[in-house]
Amino acid sequence: MSHNPVTVQVAQKPAHLKAVGIGGGVLAVFAVIFGLALRYHEHHELVQWTDAQLIPSVRLAPSMDPAKDHAITLPGHLEAWDSAPIHARVGGYLKAWYKDIGDKVKAGDVLATIDTPELDQQLEQAKAVLAKAQADANLANITSRRWQHLLSSDSVSKQEADEKSGEAEAAQATVLAAKADVDRLNALEAFKKIVAPFDGTVTARRTDVGDLITANSESGPELFTVADTNRMRLYVSVPEVNADSIKPGMKVTLSVPELPGRTFQATLVGSSDAINQTSGSLLAQFVATNDDGALKPGDYADVQLNLPVNPNLVSVPASALIFRSRGAQVAVLGPDGRAHLHEVHIAVDLGTTLQIDQGLKATDEVIENPPDSLMDGDKVRVDADNTDQNLAAQDGSSEKSRDSAR
C-alpha cells in the first residue's frame, strides 16, 4: 500500500481586496488622528473660553464735558419779598372782614374790624378819670394862688403856701397821667381796624365773623397774611466747595415744577458770608422779578448756577465709585488692559455725578459699575458694545439737554 502525499492548495486573495484592506486601515488611522485632533482643539477652545469667562467684562464711563458739568443745579426755595403775618393788638370779637385770600390790597386798606366792648368801656372810664383830674388840678391851682396872696399879707405861713403849690403841681401831673392813659386807649382803638401794612396780596385769612380775638397772642394763628409778590426772594444753599464762586451781581436761572419748560432769571443780592456747620453750605439770596405773579411764595425751585471751570476737578458717574475699607476708590483701565484702583476725594456730590479733585486725571479711562470682586491689577475685558451704546446714550442726553436749554 503506497502513501501519496496530499497537496493542499491555499486560496490566494485577490489583489484588489488586499488594497481595500490596506486603505481601510489607513482611513481608520486617519480617523483616529482626526478625532484626537478635533477633541484636542475643542478642549483647547473650551479652556480658552473658560479662561475668558474668568476675566470680568467691564464698560468705560462716558467722557463728560467739564463746562457742562460745572453748570450745577441746586435746590432752592422762594419767598415773597415782603410777607407780614398780621395779629390783633386788641381783644374782642371779629365784627367783619373785607378782604379774602387772593385779593390785591393797597397799604392802609381795611382787612377787618374788631368789636371791642371792654376796650370801649376802658376808654370811657379813662376819659372820666381825666376829667376829674383836670377838675382837681383846676381847684388846686386856684387854692395855690389864693394861698400865695394870703402869704403876701402874712395871713398864712410859707410852709402852708408851699404845700398848696405842691398839691397844684401834683394835680397837674395827675392830669398828664390820665391824659396819657386816654391817648394809649385811643391808640388801641385804632387797632380795631386791621389794615394792610403795604401793597400786596392776601395770602391767608384765618379768622371769621364772631371769632374770639385774643390780643398779642403769639401762640395763636395770625388773622391775615399779606405778601408783596412783585419780587421774590430766592434762597439757595451753595456747597462749601463752590462758595467762592458766589460773587456780587451773579445771575442764575431757575425753574419751578408747576411751570415746566419755563425759566426765570434771578440776581444775587447777598449771602450769609458764613458756612453753616450743619449743612456745610453757604446761604445765598437772589431776587427775581415776578410781574405776572407766576412764581408763588413757598415754591420749590431748581436753580442752575454757571460756575467757573476748575481744572482740578474730574467728573465721573456716581456708579463708578467703590466703597471699601480704604475709603472711596475708582477703577481705571490701564494701558496694560488691567484695572487699577485709585483712591479719590469727592469734592462735590451732585447725585448722579461726582466731582473728584484728588486721585484722577481728565485722561483716565474710568470703569463704570465695576464688579464687587474687582481687585487692583485684575485683567479686564472692555465690552465695546455696551461702551458704544453708553456713549451714544450720553450724546443723546447731551443733545436733549442742549435743546431744552435753548
Secondary structure, DSSP 8 states (H G I E B T S, - for coil): --------------HHHHHHHHHHHHHHHHHHHHHHHHHHHHHHHHHHHHHHHHS-EEEE-----HHHHTEEEEEEEEEEEEEEEE--SS-EEEEEE---TT-EE-TT-EEEEEE-HHHHHHHHHHHHHHHHHHHHHHHHHHHHHHHHHHHHTTSS-HHHHHHHHHHHHHHHHHHHHHHHHHHHHHHHHHTTEEE-SSSEEEEEE---TT-EE-TT-SSS--SEEEEEEEEEEEEEEEEGGGGGG--TT-EEEEE-TTSTT--EEEEEEEEEEEEETTTTEEEEEEEEE-TT--S-TT-EEEEEEE----TT-EEEEGGGEEEETTEEEEEEE-TTSBEEEEE-EEEEE-SSEEEEEES--TT-EEEES--TT--TT-B-EE-HHHHHHHHHHHHHHHHHHHHHH-
